[in-house]
Amino acid sequence: MVRGYLKPISTLRKPLPSVSFATRETTKASYERSDVCVVPAAGVAAEAMVALCVARLVVEKFGGDSLRELQRNYNGYCEQIRAY
């Protein structure tokens, strides 16, 4: 089970003071909301982060200097579990 949290999507409800690059005059920042639903993008990022965390835990548990050694350690662990 994975529990994830997201911060609210940033939105400027009240325009902040800014400067126009073209005229270099003081202006107000525009009200813009470009992403109305962050769930699809967050799902992709969360899946990648979970994969990285699981990979780190596999390396921590089974160790090894190479993929072959890691796989050997994993297979030995599986055999040990079956024999138990």
mmCIF file as gemmi writes it, N, C-alpha and C atoms, coordinates in Angstrom:
data_model
loop_
_atom_site.group_PDB
_atom_site.id
_atom_site.type_symbol
_atom_site.label_atom_id
_atom_site.label_alt_id
_atom_site.label_comp_id
_atom_site.label_asym_id
_atom_site.label_entity_id
_atom_site.label_seq_id
_atom_site.pdbx_PDB_ins_code
_atom_site.Cartn_x
_atom_site.Cartn_y
_atom_site.Cartn_z
_atom_site.occupancy
_atom_site.B_iso_or_equiv
_atom_site.pdbx_formal_charge
_atom_site.auth_seq_id
_atom_site.auth_asym_id
_atom_site.pdbx_PDB_model_num
ATOM 1 N N . MET Axp A 1 ? 0.841 -1.163 0 1 0 ? 1 A 1
ATOM 2 C CA . MET Axp A 1 ? 0 0 0 1 0 ? 1 A 1
ATOM 3 C C . MET Axp A 1 ? 0.892 1.234 0 1 0 ? 1 A 1
ATOM 4 N N . VAL Axp A 2 ? 0.546 2.174 -0.836 1 0 ? 2 A 1
ATOM 5 C CA . VAL Axp A 2 ? 1.303 3.421 -0.934 1 0 ? 2 A 1
ATOM 6 C C . VAL Axp A 2 ? 0.352 4.575 -0.673 1 0 ? 2 A 1
ATOM 7 N N . ARG Axp A 3 ? 0.779 5.485 0.169 1 0 ? 3 A 1
ATOM 8 C CA . ARG Axp A 3 ? -0.02 6.679 0.438 1 0 ? 3 A 1
ATOM 9 C C . ARG Axp A 3 ? 0.78 7.878 -0.04 1 0 ? 3 A 1
ATOM 10 N N . GLY Axp A 4 ? 0.167 8.7 -0.874 1 0 ? 4 A 1
ATOM 11 C CA . GLY Axp A 4 ? 0.861 9.867 -1.401 1 0 ? 4 A 1
ATOM 12 C C . GLY Axp A 4 ? 0.117 11.141 -1.089 1 0 ? 4 A 1
ATOM 13 N N . TYR Axp A 5 ? 0.832 12.23 -1.067 1 0 ? 5 A 1
ATOM 14 C CA . TYR Axp A 5 ? 0.258 13.539 -0.787 1 0 ? 5 A 1
ATOM 15 C C . TYR Axp A 5 ? 0.702 14.519 -1.869 1 0 ? 5 A 1
ATOM 16 N N . LEU Axp A 6 ? -0.167 15.447 -2.191 1 0 ? 6 A 1
ATOM 17 C CA . LEU Axp A 6 ? 0.143 16.493 -3.168 1 0 ? 6 A 1
ATOM 18 C C . LEU Axp A 6 ? -0.127 17.848 -2.539 1 0 ? 6 A 1
ATOM 19 N N . LYS Axp A 7 ? 0.693 18.798 -2.902 1 0 ? 7 A 1
ATOM 20 C CA . LYS Axp A 7 ? 0.412 20.161 -2.472 1 0 ? 7 A 1
ATOM 21 C C . LYS Axp A 7 ? -0.628 20.752 -3.42 1 0 ? 7 A 1
ATOM 22 N N . PRO Axp A 8 ? -1.357 21.731 -2.987 1 0 ? 8 A 1
ATOM 23 C CA . PRO Axp A 8 ? -2.356 22.343 -3.876 1 0 ? 8 A 1
ATOM 24 C C . PRO Axp A 8 ? -1.695 22.976 -5.099 1 0 ? 8 A 1
ATOM 25 N N . ILE Axp A 9 ? -2.418 22.984 -6.19 1 0 ? 9 A 1
ATOM 26 C CA . ILE Axp A 9 ? -1.912 23.616 -7.418 1 0 ? 9 A 1
ATOM 27 C C . ILE Axp A 9 ? -1.799 25.114 -7.152 1 0 ? 9 A 1
ATOM 28 N N . SER Axp A 10 ? -0.644 25.684 -7.482 1 0 ? 10 A 1
ATOM 29 C CA . SER Axp A 10 ? -0.454 27.107 -7.215 1 0 ? 10 A 1
ATOM 30 C C . SER Axp A 10 ? -1.283 27.953 -8.183 1 0 ? 10 A 1
ATOM 31 N N . THR Axp A 11 ? -1.928 28.941 -7.634 1 0 ? 11 A 1
ATOM 32 C CA . THR Axp A 11 ? -2.777 29.837 -8.405 1 0 ? 11 A 1
ATOM 33 C C . THR Axp A 11 ? -2.683 31.232 -7.803 1 0 ? 11 A 1
ATOM 34 N N . LEU Axp A 12 ? -2.627 32.228 -8.659 1 0 ? 12 A 1
ATOM 35 C CA . LEU Axp A 12 ? -2.645 33.613 -8.197 1 0 ? 12 A 1
ATOM 36 C C . LEU Axp A 12 ? -4.076 34.122 -8.273 1 0 ? 12 A 1
ATOM 37 N N . ARG Axp A 13 ? -4.761 34.147 -7.156 1 0 ? 13 A 1
ATOM 38 C CA . ARG Axp A 13 ? -6.13 34.682 -7.136 1 0 ? 13 A 1
ATOM 39 C C . ARG Axp A 13 ? -6.111 36.215 -7.136 1 0 ? 13 A 1
ATOM 40 N N . LYS Axp A 14 ? -5.118 36.774 -6.467 1 0 ? 14 A 1
ATOM 41 C CA . LYS Axp A 14 ? -4.979 38.234 -6.422 1 0 ? 14 A 1
ATOM 42 C C . LYS Axp A 14 ? -3.662 38.562 -7.132 1 0 ? 14 A 1
ATOM 43 N N . PRO Axp A 15 ? -3.718 39.29 -8.242 1 0 ? 15 A 1
ATOM 44 C CA . PRO Axp A 15 ? -2.495 39.578 -9.001 1 0 ? 15 A 1
ATOM 45 C C . PRO Axp A 15 ? -1.437 40.279 -8.153 1 0 ? 15 A 1
ATOM 46 N N . LEU Axp A 16 ? -0.207 39.836 -8.298 1 0 ? 16 A 1
ATOM 47 C CA . LEU Axp A 16 ? 0.924 40.43 -7.586 1 0 ? 16 A 1
ATOM 48 C C . LEU Axp A 16 ? 1.602 41.473 -8.462 1 0 ? 16 A 1
ATOM 49 N N . PRO Axp A 17 ? 2.278 42.453 -7.866 1 0 ? 17 A 1
ATOM 50 C CA . PRO Axp A 17 ? 3.018 43.428 -8.675 1 0 ? 17 A 1
ATOM 51 C C . PRO Axp A 17 ? 4.128 42.729 -9.465 1 0 ? 17 A 1
ATOM 52 N N . SER Axp A 18 ? 4.302 43.159 -10.696 1 0 ? 18 A 1
ATOM 53 C CA . SER Axp A 18 ? 5.317 42.582 -11.562 1 0 ? 18 A 1
ATOM 54 C C . SER Axp A 18 ? 5.838 43.668 -12.495 1 0 ? 18 A 1
ATOM 55 N N . VAL Axp A 19 ? 6.704 43.27 -13.427 1 0 ? 19 A 1
ATOM 56 C CA . VAL Axp A 19 ? 7.261 44.21 -14.408 1 0 ? 19 A 1
ATOM 57 C C . VAL Axp A 19 ? 7.136 43.59 -15.787 1 0 ? 19 A 1
ATOM 58 N N . SER Axp A 20 ? 6.706 44.379 -16.747 1 0 ? 20 A 1
ATOM 59 C CA . SER Axp A 20 ? 6.602 43.915 -18.123 1 0 ? 20 A 1
ATOM 60 C C . SER Axp A 20 ? 7.998 43.915 -18.748 1 0 ? 20 A 1
ATOM 61 N N . PHE Axp A 21 ? 8.404 42.803 -19.337 1 0 ? 21 A 1
ATOM 62 C CA . PHE Axp A 21 ? 9.722 42.732 -19.986 1 0 ? 21 A 1
ATOM 63 C C . PHE Axp A 21 ? 9.788 43.647 -21.215 1 0 ? 21 A 1
ATOM 64 N N . ALA Axp A 22 ? 8.668 43.752 -21.93 1 0 ? 22 A 1
ATOM 65 C CA . ALA Axp A 22 ? 8.655 44.54 -23.158 1 0 ? 22 A 1
ATOM 66 C C . ALA Axp A 22 ? 8.776 46.03 -22.888 1 0 ? 22 A 1
ATOM 67 N N . THR Axp A 23 ? 7.988 46.537 -21.93 1 0 ? 23 A 1
ATOM 68 C CA . THR Axp A 23 ? 7.959 47.977 -21.694 1 0 ? 23 A 1
ATOM 69 C C . THR Axp A 23 ? 8.714 48.409 -20.442 1 0 ? 23 A 1
ATOM 70 N N . ARG Axp A 24 ? 9.063 47.473 -19.594 1 0 ? 24 A 1
ATOM 71 C CA . ARG Axp A 24 ? 9.727 47.738 -18.312 1 0 ? 24 A 1
ATOM 72 C C . ARG Axp A 24 ? 8.888 48.612 -17.394 1 0 ? 24 A 1
ATOM 73 N N . GLU Axp A 25 ? 7.579 48.549 -17.612 1 0 ? 25 A 1
ATOM 74 C CA . GLU Axp A 25 ? 6.625 49.283 -16.783 1 0 ? 25 A 1
ATOM 75 C C . GLU Axp A 25 ? 6.081 48.353 -15.698 1 0 ? 25 A 1
ATOM 76 N N . THR Axp A 26 ? 5.706 48.941 -14.578 1 0 ? 26 A 1
ATOM 77 C CA . THR Axp A 26 ? 5.077 48.166 -13.51 1 0 ? 26 A 1
ATOM 78 C C . THR Axp A 26 ? 3.71 47.697 -13.981 1 0 ? 26 A 1
ATOM 79 N N . THR Axp A 27 ? 3.401 46.458 -13.714 1 0 ? 27 A 1
ATOM 80 C CA . THR Axp A 27 ? 2.118 45.874 -14.119 1 0 ? 27 A 1
ATOM 81 C C . THR Axp A 27 ? 1.693 44.84 -13.075 1 0 ? 27 A 1
ATOM 82 N N . LYS Axp A 28 ? 0.516 44.277 -13.244 1 0 ? 28 A 1
ATOM 83 C CA . LYS Axp A 28 ? 0.034 43.222 -12.358 1 0 ? 28 A 1
ATOM 84 C C . LYS Axp A 28 ? 0.219 41.874 -13.06 1 0 ? 28 A 1
ATOM 85 N N . ALA Axp A 29 ? 0.606 40.858 -12.296 1 0 ? 29 A 1
ATOM 86 C CA . ALA Axp A 29 ? 0.736 39.509 -12.86 1 0 ? 29 A 1
ATOM 87 C C . ALA Axp A 29 ? -0.655 39.008 -13.237 1 0 ? 29 A 1
ATOM 88 N N . SER Axp A 30 ? -0.741 38.27 -14.333 1 0 ? 30 A 1
ATOM 89 C CA . SER Axp A 30 ? -2.051 37.793 -14.785 1 0 ? 30 A 1
ATOM 90 C C . SER Axp A 30 ? -2.506 36.582 -13.972 1 0 ? 30 A 1
ATOM 91 N N . TYR Axp A 31 ? -3.824 36.449 -13.848 1 0 ? 31 A 1
ATOM 92 C CA . TYR Axp A 31 ? -4.417 35.301 -13.162 1 0 ? 31 A 1
ATOM 93 C C . TYR Axp A 31 ? -4.421 34.16 -14.161 1 0 ? 31 A 1
ATOM 94 N N . GLU Axp A 32 ? -3.75 33.085 -13.833 1 0 ? 32 A 1
ATOM 95 C CA . GLU Axp A 32 ? -3.669 31.964 -14.763 1 0 ? 32 A 1
ATOM 96 C C . GLU Axp A 32 ? -3.666 30.655 -13.988 1 0 ? 32 A 1
ATOM 97 N N . ARG Axp A 33 ? -4.415 29.736 -14.486 1 0 ? 33 A 1
ATOM 98 C CA . ARG Axp A 33 ? -4.41 28.393 -13.923 1 0 ? 33 A 1
ATOM 99 C C . ARG Axp A 33 ? -4.229 27.437 -15.089 1 0 ? 33 A 1
ATOM 100 N N . SER Axp A 34 ? -3.024 26.915 -15.256 1 0 ? 34 A 1
ATOM 101 C CA . SER Axp A 34 ? -2.719 26.128 -16.441 1 0 ? 34 A 1
ATOM 102 C C . SER Axp A 34 ? -3.034 24.65 -16.28 1 0 ? 34 A 1
ATOM 103 N N . ASP Axp A 35 ? -3.056 24.156 -15.055 1 0 ? 35 A 1
ATOM 104 C CA . ASP Axp A 35 ? -3.255 22.735 -14.831 1 0 ? 35 A 1
ATOM 105 C C . ASP Axp A 35 ? -4.42 22.552 -13.868 1 0 ? 35 A 1
ATOM 106 N N . VAL Axp A 36 ? -5.571 22.136 -14.389 1 0 ? 36 A 1
ATOM 107 C CA . VAL Axp A 36 ? -6.747 22.017 -13.543 1 0 ? 36 A 1
ATOM 108 C C . VAL Axp A 36 ? -6.802 20.693 -12.786 1 0 ? 36 A 1
ATOM 109 N N . CYS Axp A 37 ? -6.088 19.678 -13.266 1 0 ? 37 A 1
ATOM 110 C CA . CYS Axp A 37 ? -6.075 18.371 -12.593 1 0 ? 37 A 1
ATOM 111 C C . CYS Axp A 37 ? -4.666 17.798 -12.632 1 0 ? 37 A 1
ATOM 112 N N . VAL Axp A 38 ? -4.073 17.661 -11.472 1 0 ? 38 A 1
ATOM 113 C CA . VAL Axp A 38 ? -2.694 17.21 -11.378 1 0 ? 38 A 1
ATOM 114 C C . VAL Axp A 38 ? -2.59 15.685 -11.249 1 0 ? 38 A 1
ATOM 115 N N . VAL Axp A 39 ? -3.717 14.995 -11.096 1 0 ? 39 A 1
ATOM 116 C CA . VAL Axp A 39 ? -3.711 13.555 -10.829 1 0 ? 39 A 1
ATOM 117 C C . VAL Axp A 39 ? -2.987 12.738 -11.913 1 0 ? 39 A 1
ATOM 118 N N . PRO Axp A 40 ? -3.25 12.948 -13.215 1 0 ? 40 A 1
ATOM 119 C CA . PRO Axp A 40 ? -2.538 12.129 -14.209 1 0 ? 40 A 1
ATOM 120 C C . PRO Axp A 40 ? -1.013 12.278 -14.139 1 0 ? 40 A 1
ATOM 121 N N . ALA Axp A 41 ? -0.535 13.498 -14.02 1 0 ? 41 A 1
ATOM 122 C CA . ALA Axp A 41 ? 0.915 13.713 -13.935 1 0 ? 41 A 1
ATOM 123 C C . ALA Axp A 41 ? 1.465 13.179 -12.622 1 0 ? 41 A 1
ATOM 124 N N . ALA Axp A 42 ? 0.721 13.335 -11.541 1 0 ? 42 A 1
ATOM 125 C CA . ALA Axp A 42 ? 1.173 12.844 -10.236 1 0 ? 42 A 1
ATOM 126 C C . ALA Axp A 42 ? 1.242 11.331 -10.224 1 0 ? 42 A 1
ATOM 127 N N . GLY Axp A 43 ? 0.335 10.669 -10.923 1 0 ? 43 A 1
ATOM 128 C CA . GLY Axp A 43 ? 0.363 9.209 -11 1 0 ? 43 A 1
ATOM 129 C C . GLY Axp A 43 ? 1.635 8.701 -11.645 1 0 ? 43 A 1
ATOM 130 N N . VAL Axp A 44 ? 2.06 9.352 -12.71 1 0 ? 44 A 1
ATOM 131 C CA . VAL Axp A 44 ? 3.298 8.96 -13.399 1 0 ? 44 A 1
ATOM 132 C C . VAL Axp A 44 ? 4.503 9.183 -12.488 1 0 ? 44 A 1
ATOM 133 N N . ALA Axp A 45 ? 4.556 10.34 -11.846 1 0 ? 45 A 1
ATOM 134 C CA . ALA Axp A 45 ? 5.675 10.645 -10.946 1 0 ? 45 A 1
ATOM 135 C C . ALA Axp A 45 ? 5.689 9.699 -9.747 1 0 ? 45 A 1
ATOM 136 N N . ALA Axp A 46 ? 4.513 9.395 -9.192 1 0 ? 46 A 1
ATOM 137 C CA . ALA Axp A 46 ? 4.439 8.499 -8.042 1 0 ? 46 A 1
ATOM 138 C C . ALA Axp A 46 ? 4.873 7.089 -8.41 1 0 ? 46 A 1
ATOM 139 N N . GLU Axp A 47 ? 4.46 6.616 -9.572 1 0 ? 47 A 1
ATOM 140 C CA . GLU Axp A 47 ? 4.863 5.275 -10.021 1 0 ? 47 A 1
ATOM 141 C C . GLU Axp A 47 ? 6.376 5.178 -10.164 1 0 ? 47 A 1
ATOM 142 N N . ALA Axp A 48 ? 6.992 6.197 -10.734 1 0 ? 48 A 1
ATOM 143 C CA . ALA Axp A 48 ? 8.451 6.207 -10.891 1 0 ? 48 A 1
ATOM 144 C C . ALA Axp A 48 ? 9.148 6.238 -9.528 1 0 ? 48 A 1
ATOM 145 N N . MET Axp A 49 ? 8.619 7.017 -8.597 1 0 ? 49 A 1
ATOM 146 C CA . MET Axp A 49 ? 9.233 7.121 -7.269 1 0 ? 49 A 1
ATOM 147 C C . MET Axp A 49 ? 9.114 5.811 -6.508 1 0 ? 49 A 1
ATOM 148 N N . VAL Axp A 50 ? 7.968 5.153 -6.613 1 0 ? 50 A 1
ATOM 149 C CA . VAL Axp A 50 ? 7.791 3.856 -5.954 1 0 ? 50 A 1
ATOM 150 C C . VAL Axp A 50 ? 8.77 2.84 -6.54 1 0 ? 50 A 1
ATOM 151 N N . ALA Axp A 51 ? 8.942 2.852 -7.863 1 0 ? 51 A 1
ATOM 152 C CA . ALA Axp A 51 ? 9.884 1.933 -8.501 1 0 ? 51 A 1
ATOM 153 C C . ALA Axp A 51 ? 11.311 2.169 -7.999 1 0 ? 51 A 1
ATOM 154 N N . LEU Axp A 52 ? 11.7 3.427 -7.861 1 0 ? 52 A 1
ATOM 155 C CA . LEU Axp A 52 ? 13.038 3.735 -7.344 1 0 ? 52 A 1
ATOM 156 C C . LEU Axp A 52 ? 13.207 3.26 -5.909 1 0 ? 52 A 1
ATOM 157 N N . CYS Axp A 53 ? 12.199 3.464 -5.093 1 0 ? 53 A 1
ATOM 158 C CA . CYS Axp A 53 ? 12.268 3.047 -3.684 1 0 ? 53 A 1
ATOM 159 C C . CYS Axp A 53 ? 12.337 1.53 -3.563 1 0 ? 53 A 1
ATOM 160 N N . VAL Axp A 54 ? 11.545 0.82 -4.354 1 0 ? 54 A 1
ATOM 161 C CA . VAL Axp A 54 ? 11.574 -0.647 -4.328 1 0 ? 54 A 1
ATOM 162 C C . VAL Axp A 54 ? 12.927 -1.147 -4.81 1 0 ? 54 A 1
ATOM 163 N N . ALA Axp A 55 ? 13.473 -0.557 -5.854 1 0 ? 55 A 1
ATOM 164 C CA . ALA Axp A 55 ? 14.789 -0.963 -6.354 1 0 ? 55 A 1
ATOM 165 C C . ALA Axp A 55 ? 15.865 -0.748 -5.291 1 0 ? 55 A 1
ATOM 166 N N . ARG Axp A 56 ? 15.794 0.362 -4.576 1 0 ? 56 A 1
ATOM 167 C CA . ARG Axp A 56 ? 16.763 0.633 -3.514 1 0 ? 56 A 1
ATOM 168 C C . ARG Axp A 56 ? 16.669 -0.415 -2.406 1 0 ? 56 A 1
ATOM 169 N N . LEU Axp A 57 ? 15.442 -0.788 -2.052 1 0 ? 57 A 1
ATOM 170 C CA . LEU Axp A 57 ? 15.253 -1.802 -1.013 1 0 ? 57 A 1
ATOM 171 C C . LEU Axp A 57 ? 15.727 -3.183 -1.466 1 0 ? 57 A 1
ATOM 172 N N . VAL Axp A 58 ? 15.543 -3.516 -2.74 1 0 ? 58 A 1
ATOM 173 C CA . VAL Axp A 58 ? 16.031 -4.792 -3.28 1 0 ? 58 A 1
ATOM 174 C C . VAL Axp A 58 ? 17.545 -4.835 -3.199 1 0 ? 58 A 1
ATOM 175 N N . VAL Axp A 59 ? 18.201 -3.762 -3.591 1 0 ? 59 A 1
ATOM 176 C CA . VAL Axp A 59 ? 19.664 -3.715 -3.517 1 0 ? 59 A 1
ATOM 177 C C . VAL Axp A 59 ? 20.123 -3.788 -2.064 1 0 ? 59 A 1
ATOM 178 N N . GLU Axp A 60 ? 19.411 -3.118 -1.165 1 0 ? 60 A 1
ATOM 179 C CA . GLU Axp A 60 ? 19.765 -3.16 0.251 1 0 ? 60 A 1
ATOM 180 C C . GLU Axp A 60 ? 19.624 -4.569 0.818 1 0 ? 60 A 1
ATOM 181 N N . LYS Axp A 61 ? 18.561 -5.276 0.415 1 0 ? 61 A 1
ATOM 182 C CA . LYS Axp A 61 ? 18.3 -6.616 0.943 1 0 ? 61 A 1
ATOM 183 C C . LYS Axp A 61 ? 19.244 -7.661 0.352 1 0 ? 61 A 1
ATOM 184 N N . PHE Axp A 62 ? 19.445 -7.63 -0.972 1 0 ? 62 A 1
ATOM 185 C CA . PHE Axp A 62 ? 20.18 -8.701 -1.641 1 0 ? 62 A 1
ATOM 186 C C . PHE Axp A 62 ? 21.595 -8.323 -2.028 1 0 ? 62 A 1
ATOM 187 N N . GLY Axp A 63 ? 21.917 -7.053 -2.039 1 0 ? 63 A 1
ATOM 188 C CA . GLY Axp A 63 ? 23.283 -6.587 -2.264 1 0 ? 63 A 1
ATOM 189 C C . GLY Axp A 63 ? 23.915 -7.104 -3.538 1 0 ? 63 A 1
ATOM 190 N N . GLY Axp A 64 ? 25.216 -6.942 -3.61 1 0 ? 64 A 1
ATOM 191 C CA . GLY Axp A 64 ? 25.959 -7.426 -4.767 1 0 ? 64 A 1
ATOM 192 C C . GLY Axp A 64 ? 26.607 -6.306 -5.543 1 0 ? 64 A 1
ATOM 193 N N . ASP Axp A 65 ? 27.666 -6.707 -6.259 1 0 ? 65 A 1
ATOM 194 C CA . ASP Axp A 65 ? 28.393 -5.747 -7.087 1 0 ? 65 A 1
ATOM 195 C C . ASP Axp A 65 ? 27.906 -5.751 -8.525 1 0 ? 65 A 1
ATOM 196 N N . SER Axp A 66 ? 27.079 -6.719 -8.869 1 0 ? 66 A 1
ATOM 197 C CA . SER Axp A 66 ? 26.578 -6.816 -10.241 1 0 ? 66 A 1
ATOM 198 C C . SER Axp A 66 ? 25.159 -7.36 -10.211 1 0 ? 66 A 1
ATOM 199 N N . LEU Axp A 67 ? 24.492 -7.243 -11.332 1 0 ? 67 A 1
ATOM 200 C CA . LEU Axp A 67 ? 23.137 -7.773 -11.438 1 0 ? 67 A 1
ATOM 201 C C . LEU Axp A 67 ? 23.14 -9.289 -11.276 1 0 ? 67 A 1
ATOM 202 N N . ARG Axp A 68 ? 24.16 -9.934 -11.814 1 0 ? 68 A 1
ATOM 203 C CA . ARG Axp A 68 ? 24.269 -11.393 -11.698 1 0 ? 68 A 1
ATOM 204 C C . ARG Axp A 68 ? 24.379 -11.811 -10.228 1 0 ? 68 A 1
ATOM 205 N N . GLU Axp A 69 ? 25.183 -11.107 -9.463 1 0 ? 69 A 1
ATOM 206 C CA . GLU Axp A 69 ? 25.346 -11.433 -8.045 1 0 ? 69 A 1
ATOM 207 C C . GLU Axp A 69 ? 24.054 -11.14 -7.278 1 0 ? 69 A 1
ATOM 208 N N . LEU Axp A 70 ? 23.393 -10.047 -7.593 1 0 ? 70 A 1
ATOM 209 C CA . LEU Axp A 70 ? 22.132 -9.719 -6.959 1 0 ? 70 A 1
ATOM 210 C C . LEU Axp A 70 ? 21.095 -10.801 -7.246 1 0 ? 70 A 1
ATOM 211 N N . GLN Axp A 71 ? 21.039 -11.256 -8.491 1 0 ? 71 A 1
ATOM 212 C CA . GLN Axp A 71 ? 20.084 -12.298 -8.872 1 0 ? 71 A 1
ATOM 213 C C . GLN Axp A 71 ? 20.404 -13.61 -8.162 1 0 ? 71 A 1
ATOM 214 N N . ARG Axp A 72 ? 21.681 -13.94 -8.027 1 0 ? 72 A 1
ATOM 215 C CA . ARG Axp A 72 ? 22.08 -15.14 -7.305 1 0 ? 72 A 1
ATOM 216 C C . ARG Axp A 72 ? 21.629 -15.065 -5.85 1 0 ? 72 A 1
ATOM 217 N N . ASN Axp A 73 ? 21.827 -13.919 -5.217 1 0 ? 73 A 1
ATOM 218 C CA . ASN Axp A 73 ? 21.405 -13.731 -3.834 1 0 ? 73 A 1
ATOM 219 C C . ASN Axp A 73 ? 19.893 -13.831 -3.695 1 0 ? 73 A 1
ATOM 220 N N . TYR Axp A 74 ? 19.176 -13.264 -4.656 1 0 ? 74 A 1
ATOM 221 C CA . TYR Axp A 74 ? 17.715 -13.326 -4.638 1 0 ? 74 A 1
ATOM 222 C C . TYR Axp A 74 ? 17.232 -14.768 -4.8 1 0 ? 74 A 1
ATOM 223 N N . ASN Axp A 75 ? 17.817 -15.492 -5.74 1 0 ? 75 A 1
ATOM 224 C CA . ASN Axp A 75 ? 17.433 -16.892 -5.956 1 0 ? 75 A 1
ATOM 225 C C . ASN Axp A 75 ? 17.719 -17.731 -4.714 1 0 ? 75 A 1
ATOM 226 N N . GLY Axp A 76 ? 18.845 -17.498 -4.064 1 0 ? 76 A 1
ATOM 227 C CA . GLY Axp A 76 ? 19.173 -18.198 -2.831 1 0 ? 76 A 1
ATOM 228 C C . GLY Axp A 76 ? 18.163 -17.895 -1.738 1 0 ? 76 A 1
ATOM 229 N N . TYR Axp A 77 ? 17.727 -16.643 -1.674 1 0 ? 77 A 1
ATOM 230 C CA . TYR Axp A 77 ? 16.714 -16.254 -0.7 1 0 ? 77 A 1
ATOM 231 C C . TYR Axp A 77 ? 15.409 -16.978 -0.965 1 0 ? 77 A 1
ATOM 232 N N . CYS Axp A 78 ? 15.01 -17.069 -2.232 1 0 ? 78 A 1
ATOM 233 C CA . CYS Axp A 78 ? 13.76 -17.764 -2.604 1 0 ? 78 A 1
ATOM 234 C C . CYS Axp A 78 ? 13.847 -19.246 -2.224 1 0 ? 78 A 1
ATOM 235 N N . GLU Axp A 79 ? 14.984 -19.869 -2.478 1 0 ? 79 A 1
ATOM 236 C CA . GLU Axp A 79 ? 15.168 -21.282 -2.113 1 0 ? 79 A 1
ATOM 237 C C . GLU Axp A 79 ? 15.076 -21.449 -0.595 1 0 ? 79 A 1
ATOM 238 N N . GLN Axp A 80 ? 15.663 -20.54 0.13 1 0 ? 80 A 1
ATOM 239 C CA . GLN Axp A 80 ? 15.624 -20.598 1.589 1 0 ? 80 A 1
ATOM 240 C C . GLN Axp A 80 ? 14.175 -20.477 2.093 1 0 ? 80 A 1
ATOM 241 N N . ILE Axp A 81 ? 13.39 -19.619 1.501 1 0 ? 81 A 1
ATOM 242 C CA . ILE Axp A 81 ? 11.983 -19.433 1.878 1 0 ? 81 A 1
ATOM 243 C C . ILE Axp A 81 ? 11.197 -20.704 1.575 1 0 ? 81 A 1
ATOM 244 N N . ARG Axp A 82 ? 11.427 -21.296 0.4 1 0 ? 82 A 1
ATOM 245 C CA . ARG Axp A 82 ? 10.705 -22.534 0.036 1 0 ? 82 A 1
ATOM 246 C C . ARG Axp A 82 ? 11.05 -23.666 0.997 1 0 ? 82 A 1
ATOM 247 N N . ALA Axp A 83 ? 12.309 -23.749 1.447 1 0 ? 83 A 1
ATOM 248 C CA . ALA Axp A 83 ? 12.745 -24.828 2.324 1 0 ? 83 A 1
ATOM 249 C C . ALA Axp A 83 ? 12.232 -24.628 3.742 1 0 ? 83 A 1
ATOM 250 N N . TYR Axp A 84 ? 11.903 -23.414 4.086 1 0 ? 84 A 1
ATOM 251 C CA . TYR Axp A 84 ? 11.448 -23.113 5.436 1 0 ? 84 A 1
ATOM 252 C C . TYR Axp A 84 ? 10.049 -23.65 5.602 1 0 ? 84 A 1
